Amino acid sequence: MFFFQIPALPERLIRAGDFRSVARAFRGLVMRGRLSEEDVRRYADALGQPGALTAAVNYYRAAVRRLFSGLPPFQPVEAETQVIWGQRDHFLKQELAEPSEKWVPKLRVDRVEGANHFVQMDAPDQVNALLLEHLGAG
């Protein structure tokens, strides 16, 4: 996330080699048959649209800037909330799945064994079942 704070450089590197880094990010999903090479190409094509890549990177820029703005990171979420977390996430730390009860008092965390950061692609049937169970309980 801190790398994305640098102006223009992240976009330039992500575009390098015809979006080679996008293919690398999804390599595991392709190897496990969860995404096809065509799917990955579509992600790259979408990021190649005018303004799309900067908009995607700006999500991370805004998140970090808010941390240093003096504002609270977010307002408490009062709704019943579900987090579905891949146990093998290589991008985010496990503790991010469970914010303080002060911020999300009605939190349900479902951890999916063997799934990575892209849990909905890695375990689509399990994610759908968890969502349906959660939504039916609400």
PERA-V897383 format. One record per pair of residues at least 12 apart in sequence whose C-alpha atoms are under 8 Angstrom apart, sorted by the first residue. I is the first residue (numbers start at 1). J is the second residue. Records with the same first field share a line. If there is no record, write none. Layout:
# PERA-V897383
I = J  J
This chain:
# PERA-V897383
1 = 60  61  64
2 = 64
4 = 57  58  60  61
5 = 60  61  64
10 = 57
11 = 53  54  57
15 = 48
18 = 44
19 = 44
22 = 40  43  44
23 = 40  41
26 = 40
29 = 121  122
34 = 121  122
35 = 121
74 = 103
75 = 103
76 = 102  103  104
77 = 103  104  105
78 = 104  105  106
79 = 106
80 = 106  107  108  138
81 = 104  106  107  108
82 = 107  108  109  110  134
83 = 97  107  108  109  110
84 = 109  110  111  112  119  127  130
85 = 97  109  110  111  112  115  116  117  119
86 = 111  112  113  114  115  116  117  118  119
87 = 111  112  113  114  115  116
88 = 113  114  115  116  117
89 = 115  116  117  118
90 = 116  117
91 = 117
92 = 117
97 = 109
110 = 130
112 = 126
